[in-house]
Amino acid sequence: MIPFQVREIHHIALVCKDIDRTIDFYTNIMGFNLTRVHTLSDGGKHYSFEMSHGIEIAFFWFPNAPQTAPGIASVKPDAWQTGNITTAHASMHHLAFTVPLEALEEYRNQLETKDIFVTPVLHQKADRFGQQSESDNPSATASFYFFDPNGILLEFAANVCESSNLIS
């Protein structure tokens, strides 16, 4: 049996509730390029946005999709106020994007000026087994979280230090 040679994530496909707000957010706020639109047989649409270097995020819009289920299929919008970030098994908790460390605060400020709620910058440090690292580095990852217009929790994450024994 030949081992799988997975190199990277090609794309992730999500479902949106308002395609106009989704297009506006991902093109005008996130700076992604809308590269493809496909009409589906049920009248829905499939939109592809290029993030960088050919990596895409895609959104389906279905005319008769069920309503969102915060706390089941995604994080509840008040998660940061309540401290409850639990979601159901097999749900997507959040989607993290790697950004340059030196731009992290500026990106956070840009989102705030557009009235998008952002968390404080968090510093996470753990080894590959989830234990706190003994490294002298203050953190392995600096990041903050925010929601897109569909209620999808997004994260901008920057590697603070490069080390084989740290995970982010």
C-alpha positions, -999 to +999 in steps of 0.1 A: +000+000+000+014+034-010+012+060+018-008+091+011+013+120-001-008+149+013+011+181+008-013+208+019-049+217+022-062+225-013-094+243-001-120+243+026-157+246+016-182+262+040-218+271+037-229+308+039-263+323+047-258+357+029-237+355-002-236+393-008-222+399+027-199+369+023-184+383-009-180+417+006-163+404+037-139+380+020-130+404-009-131+439+008-121+430+043-100+399+040-085+409+006-092+376-011-099+373-048-132+359-060-120+335-087-149+312-096-187+310-094-206+279-103-244+276-105-257+243-089-286+222-102-307+232-072-303+269-079-275+273-053-241+286-060-205+277-053-180+306-049-142+302-047-119+328-032-081+326-036-063+334-004-027+331-017-005+308-038-035+290-052-050+281-018-087+286-017-117+290+006-150+281-010-186+289+000-217+272-010-250+292-009-281+270-009-315+286-014-332+262+011-304+256+036-314+251+073-306+280+097-273+280+115-269+261+147-245+281+170-232+259+198-238+228+178-222+232+144-202+264+152-191+285+182-219+307+197-215+344+189-212+352+227-185+326+233-159+352+244-183+368+268-195+335+284-162+316+281-181+287+264-163+277+232-177+242+230-191+228+197-205+194+188-185+164+176-176+166+139-183+203+138-159+229+127-147+250+156-127+277+137-106+284+107-071+298+113-051+318+088-013+323+091-003+359+090+030+377+096+037+384+132+047+420+126+013+426+110-009+410+137-017+441+157-023+461+126-047+435+112-066+434+145-069+472+145-081+472+109-109+448+118-119+468+148-122+500+127-147+481+106-168+474+137-158+437+137-155+423+172-120+409+178-105+392+209-074+404+225-042+389+211-037+356+228-003+339+234-003+301+233+026+278+242+024+240+242+046+211+231+034+186+205+016+166+233-004+196+245+017+202+276+030+236+285+064+241+269+095+246+289+109+269+261+123+303+271+102+318+243+071+337+256+048+318+232+047+296+202+017+314+186+002+348+189-034+351+176-068+367+178-103+356+168-132+372+151-164+361+133-173+364+096-208+375+086-220+339+086-210+333+123-179+314+113-151+318+139-119+329+122-084+332+137-054+352+125-023+333+139+013+341+138+042+319+147+063+336+173+091+310+173+100+282+150+108+250+169+101+213+161+089+207+196+062+234+196+028+233+180+003+261+174 
